[in-house]
Amino acid sequence: MKKLIGFVLFISAPFISKAQDWHVGLIGGITNYSGDLSEKRVDFRYTRPMVGLMVKKDMNRYLTLRAGFSFGMIAGADSTNSSIDLQARNLSFRSNVWEGQLGAEWNILDIDDKGFTPYIFGGVAVFSFYPWAKDAAGNKVPLRRLSTEGQGLPQYPERGNQYSLHQVAIPFGAGFKYLFTDRWTVGVEIGLRPTFTDYLDDVSTGYIDQNTLLAERGQQAVDMAYRGDEVGHKMTPGVYPPDGSQRGSAKYKDWYSFSGITVMYRFGSGGDGRRSTNFSRCFRM
């Protein structure tokens, strides 16, 4: 066993060189959503802002551990889909997303030698959300409590309990960072978040019986579960669909993305032994 441990340490030595620096900074950019209300994989018409804090720790020249906390907004609507059937469904949603993540970056190049590097990253995140929509009068209506697809209703045990507003995502993506000075690094990052829920948009399976929903959750639940009767252009107002009719698709889980510009400040052993960029040389003059 001692020999095995020694061999592992020997072959790992080039990759576990002395830990160097901490980085603290911000990311600011955009969010996007992919789910039952997005006909395209990503509909940039519903791009929304995001902002976050990031902390990183260099383990060696190529491996960086990272943690972050971010806030963003996601949205989607049938009204902008090209399919007449989806327009007739006329659903929409918005939600704030709060996320905390842990992960790691693999830097392709030595940034202190080259002054820049592309990188890839992956990790795990815990996030919270709460979908809502505006009713016909323009009032903000939280959707989860309405059980629009029968979640939590005794008449529909196969739909399970109310979906949790706290979920897990798997962040991954790629980025590029540039050593602006010995202390400051700027970059750009694209990050995808596949989730384990299909209810970011409150849409997943099928309609439930209108009278059951009315009795259990009230008229507002019926109004928000099917909104085809609100559509007035180029189509005849719809009628609430029969029990079991398709409302969404549970085949794929929902995704969201956080992408943006990063600005990081590096703490550590100063500029000793680091590559001196043109910018840093100018600042030292």
C-alpha positions in Angstrom: 0.0 0.0 0.0 2.8 2.4 0.8 4.4 1.7 -2.5 1.1 2.3 -4.3 0.6 5.7 -2.5 4.2 6.7 -3.3 3.7 5.8 -6.9 0.5 7.9 -7.1 2.2 10.9 -5.5 5.2 10.5 -7.9 3.1 10.6 -11.1 0.8 13.3 -9.7 3.7 15.7 -8.7 3.6 17.8 -11.9 -0.1 18.5 -11.4 -0.1 19.3 -7.7 2.5 21.9 -7.5 2.4 24.4 -4.7 -1.0 26.1 -4.5 -0.7 29.7 -5.6 -3.5 32.3 -5.4 -7.0 33.2 -4.5 -9.2 35.1 -6.9 -12.3 37.1 -5.9 -14.5 38.9 -8.4 -17.8 39.4 -10.3 -19.6 38.0 -13.3 -22.2 39.9 -15.1 -24.2 38.9 -18.2 -27.2 37.2 -19.4 -29.5 34.2 -18.7 -31.5 32.0 -21.1 -34.0 29.2 -20.6 -34.8 26.0 -22.5 -38.0 24.1 -21.7 -41.7 23.4 -22.7 -42.3 27.1 -23.6 -39.3 27.5 -25.8 -39.9 26.1 -29.3 -36.2 26.7 -30.1 -33.4 25.2 -27.9 -32.7 28.8 -26.9 -34.9 31.7 -27.7 -32.8 34.9 -27.3 -35.9 37.0 -27.3 -36.2 36.0 -23.6 -32.6 36.7 -22.7 -32.6 38.3 -19.2 -29.8 39.7 -17.0 -27.7 37.9 -14.4 -25.0 38.9 -11.9 -22.8 36.9 -9.5 -19.9 36.7 -7.1 -17.1 34.3 -7.7 -14.2 32.9 -5.6 -11.4 30.8 -7.1 -8.4 29.0 -5.8 -5.4 28.0 -8.0 -4.3 24.5 -7.1 -1.6 24.6 -9.8 -1.0 26.1 -13.2 -3.9 24.2 -14.8 -6.4 23.3 -12.1 -8.5 26.0 -10.4 -11.3 25.3 -7.9 -14.2 27.7 -7.9 -17.3 28.6 -6.0 -20.0 31.2 -6.8 -23.3 32.7 -5.9 -25.5 34.1 -8.7 -28.8 35.7 -9.4 -30.6 35.8 -12.7 -34.0 35.8 -14.3 -35.6 33.4 -16.9 -38.7 33.7 -19.0 -40.7 32.2 -21.8 -44.0 32.5 -23.6 -46.1 30.7 -26.3 -47.1 34.0 -27.9 -43.7 34.2 -29.8 -43.6 30.6 -30.9 -44.2 29.9 -34.6 -46.4 26.9 -34.0 -50.2 27.8 -34.1 -50.9 25.1 -31.6 -48.4 26.5 -29.1 -49.7 30.0 -29.7 -53.2 28.7 -29.0 -52.0 27.2 -25.6 -50.9 30.8 -24.7 -48.9 30.0 -21.6 -46.1 32.1 -20.2 -43.9 32.3 -17.2 -41.1 34.3 -15.5 -38.9 33.3 -12.6 -36.0 34.6 -10.5 -33.2 32.1 -10.1 -30.8 32.1 -7.1 -27.8 29.7 -7.5 -24.9 28.6 -5.4 -22.2 26.4 -7.1 -19.0 24.5 -6.5 -16.7 23.3 -9.3 -13.4 23.2 -11.0 -11.7 24.8 -14.1 -9.2 23.1 -16.3 -7.0 25.8 -17.8 -5.7 24.8 -21.2 -2.6 27.1 -21.0 -0.4 28.5 -18.3 -1.9 32.0 -18.0 1.2 33.4 -16.2 3.4 32.2 -19.1 1.1 33.1 -22.0 -1.0 35.9 -20.5 -4.3 34.2 -21.5 -5.9 30.9 -21.5 -9.1 29.2 -22.7 -10.7 26.9 -20.0 -13.5 24.4 -19.4 -15.3 24.0 -16.2 -17.8 21.7 -14.5 -19.4 21.3 -11.1 -22.6 21.0 -9.1 -25.1 23.8 -8.1 -28.1 24.2 -5.9 -30.7 26.7 -7.1 -34.1 28.1 -6.2 -36.9 29.3 -8.5 -40.6 30.2 -8.4 -42.5 30.5 -11.7 -45.1 33.1 -12.0 -47.2 34.7 -14.8 -49.4 37.7 -15.3 -53.1 37.1 -15.6 -55.5 38.7 -18.1 -55.7 41.8 -15.8 -52.0 42.1 -15.5 -51.7 40.8 -12.0 -48.7 38.7 -10.9 -49.8 35.2 -10.1 -47.5 32.6 -8.5 -48.1 29.3 -10.3 -46.9 26.5 -8.1 -49.6 26.7 -5.5 -52.3 26.4 -8.2 -51.4 22.8 -9.0 -52.0 23.5 -12.7 -51.2 19.9 -13.7 -52.6 18.2 -10.6 -49.5 18.1 -8.5 -50.4 17.4 -4.9 -54.0 16.6 -5.6 -55.4 13.3 -4.3 -57.3 12.7 -7.5 -54.0 12.6 -9.4 -51.5 10.5 -7.3 -49.5 9.7 -10.5 -48.6 13.4 -10.7 -46.8 13.3 -7.3 -46.4 16.0 -4.8 -45.9 19.7 -5.5 -42.5 20.2 -7.2 -39.7 21.4 -5.0 -38.6 25.0 -5.5 -35.0 24.0 -4.5 -33.3 21.9 -7.1 -29.9 20.6 -8.3 -28.2 21.6 -11.6 -25.0 20.5 -13.2 -23.1 23.6 -14.4 -20.6 23.1 -17.2 -19.2 25.2 -20.0 -16.1 27.0 -21.3 -14.5 30.4 -21.1 -11.5 32.6 -21.9 -9.5 34.7 -19.5 -6.8 37.3 -20.0 -4.2 38.5 -17.5 -4.9 42.2 -17.7 -2.3 42.9 -15.0 -0.5 40.8 -12.4 -3.5 41.2 -10.2 -6.5 41.6 -12.5 -7.9 39.0 -14.8 -10.8 39.6 -17.3 -12.7 37.1 -19.3 -15.8 35.7 -20.8 -17.7 32.6 -19.9 -20.6 30.5 -21.3 -22.2 28.2 -18.8 -25.1 25.7 -19.3 -27.2 24.3 -16.4 -29.1 21.1 -17.1 -31.5 20.5 -14.2 -33.4 17.6 -12.7 -36.8 19.3 -12.8 -39.2 19.8 -15.7 -41.1 22.6 -13.8 -39.0 25.7 -14.3 -41.9 26.9 -16.4 -44.7 25.1 -14.5 -45.3 23.0 -17.6 -44.5 19.3 -17.9 -47.2 16.7 -18.6 -51.0 17.0 -19.3 -54.1 18.9 -18.4 -56.3 17.7 -15.5 -60.1 17.7 -15.3 -61.3 21.3 -15.3 -64.0 20.7 -12.6 -61.6 18.9 -10.3 -59.1 21.8 -10.6 -61.9 24.3 -10.0 -63.0 22.5 -6.8 -59.5 22.0 -5.4 -57.7 25.2 -6.3 -60.4 27.7 -7.5 -61.1 29.6 -10.7 -57.7 31.3 -10.9 -56.0 27.8 -11.2 -58.3 27.0 -14.1 -57.6 30.4 -15.8 -53.8 29.9 -15.5 -53.7 26.2 -16.5 -55.2 26.9 -19.9 -55.1 30.4 -21.4 -56.2 29.7 -25.0 -59.5 31.5 -24.3 -57.5 34.8 -24.0 -56.1 34.6 -27.6 -58.0 37.0 -29.8 -56.0 37.4 -33.0 -56.3 35.1 -36.1 -57.7 32.3 -34.0 -61.0 31.3 -32.4 -60.8 31.4 -28.6 -60.1 27.9 -27.3 -62.0 25.7 -24.9 -60.3 24.1 -21.8 -58.9 20.7 -23.1 -60.2 17.3 -21.9 -58.6 15.6 -18.9 -55.3 14.0 -20.0 -54.7 16.1 -23.0 -51.1 17.1 -23.7 -50.0 20.3 -22.0 -46.3 19.8 -22.1 -43.7 17.1 -22.5 -41.9 15.3 -19.6 -39.4 13.7 -22.0 -36.7 16.3 -21.4 -35.8 18.3 -18.2 -35.5 22.0 -18.3 -32.3 23.9 -18.7 -31.0 27.4 -18.0 -27.8 29.2 -18.7 -25.6 31.9 -17.0 -23.1 33.5 -19.3 -21.2 36.7 -19.0 -18.0 38.8 -18.5 -15.8 38.0 -15.5 -13.5 40.4 -13.6 -11.3 38.8 -11.0 -8.7 40.2 -8.5 -5.9 37.9 -7.5 -4.5 37.7 -4.0 -1.3 35.9 -3.3 2.5 36.2 -3.6 2.5 39.4 -5.7 3.9 39.5 -9.2 7.0 37.4 -8.4 7.8 35.0 -11.2 4.7 35.9 -13.2 4.4 37.0 -16.8 4.4 40.8 -17.0 1.8 42.0 -19.4 2.0 45.1 -21.5 -0.7 46.7 -19.3 1.1 45.8 -16.0 4.4 47.2 -17.4 2.6 50.5 -18.2 1.1 50.7 -14.8 4.5 50.2 -13.1 6.2 53.0 -15.1 
